Amino acid sequence: MARSFKEFCDCPCRHIGPSTLLRINSSGYPTPTKSPPLLRGRQRRGPGFRVALTPSFDPGLPGMISELISDGFRKLTYCCLFLLLAIASSAAAAENIRVSYATLSAAYMDHICAMEKGYFREEGLNIEVIRAPGGVATPGLLSGQFQFSSSASSAVSAAVRGGPVKIVYTNLSRPSYTLVSIKPEITSAKELVGKKIAINSFGDTGHLSTILYLKKMGVNPSSVLFIAVGRNEVRFPALRTGAIDAAPLVPRDMVLLKEQKHFVLADLGKEIQLVWNGVAVSNRLLAENPQLVERFLRGLAKGRDFARRYRDETIALISKRDPSPLDAIKVDYEVTKASMTEDGSLPDDVLRDEVATRAELTKVAIPPNISTVFDYSVTRKNYAQLKATGWQPVR
């Protein structure tokens, strides 16, 4: 072990002369000083200090100096190893993954909170946000451009048609649409027979929600004329002007419609369930790297619990990503929270109904088994573990 400076000076040996340049540090050990310009003789350097040896240097100098040198090298080695391990750990923690999002609104507040609160980072993941609608996200997922897609509804249709993709997590199952008409002669689902209903696109959640509701009410969906208008901005004015007879509207549209007389045919979120929002992965990723899927979904589960527990903080985080007015975000938050599934999954009977309906829409003669479309095993495992450990989000 290296000796203190006092021990060093009290040593009875006579080999420490005026040319030995040492100064004490706060720990009582020698540290380097600059040699005076007129110092003669050879210099041996050691880590952490310098010793100048005069020509009268006695090679019989006790092991004190070499002991100090050895101790310095040992400490330097430990420091280097620590730094290398830290660098390696940091590199491993910086695994980049690409995730597609149609938008980053309140409907995706589980993802937003997981990113902003660092839950993904805790899993060693760095999220690269890729903006892509469902029609683009699913082909990108299958081609390997993304590891995960948040457009689960679109992915269900692809899986029903035989695409190698699975839904591994369902965040929202209660659609936020309200089926509305402004025509006094239409006050129930049965009066929609032969009428025109505006939707954004065929096979989207508004379309599927309305079909599931009509089936529930005993109305054949083929007896209704669905018209795809492209965007909410077109669908809402078409309803207000009477160009169409009914439409599934989102909460913001309902706020605007309150000044106009209208008839609510159904709150679809209270009537039916479906895969409205969740996560899809390719079968290949799920088979080859299930650990990555588990880490991503665990981070997401934590973000989801934070979002459900801390309303105001979550709204503030959403507003950093969503340029919508704060009042609109608050409305969307409440609607989204009410639509959340209990544990990120859905019961089998709901899944069978949705698969059958999507098979009809996509002209698939024989609907596939739900096990080829959905796999909630990782999500359920994560939730069970979080519950067992008593994990709770903190502000």
Secondary structure by P-SEA (a helix, b strand, c coil): ccccaaaaaacccccccccbbbbbccccbbbbbbcccccccbbbbcccbbbbbcccccccccaaaaaaaaaaaaaaaaaaaaaaaaaaaaaaacbbbbbbbccccccaaaaaaaaaaccccccccccbbbbbcaaaaaaaaaacccccccaaaaaaaaaaacccccccccccccccccccccccccccccccccbbbbccccccaaaaaaaaaaaaaccccccbbbbbcccaaaaaaaaaacccccccccaaaaaaaccbbbbbccccccccccccbbbbbcaaaaaccaaaaaaaaaaaaaaaaaaaccaaaaaaaaaacccccaaaaaaaaaaaaaaccccccccaaaaaaaaaaaaaaacccccccccccccaaaaaaaaaaaaaacccccc
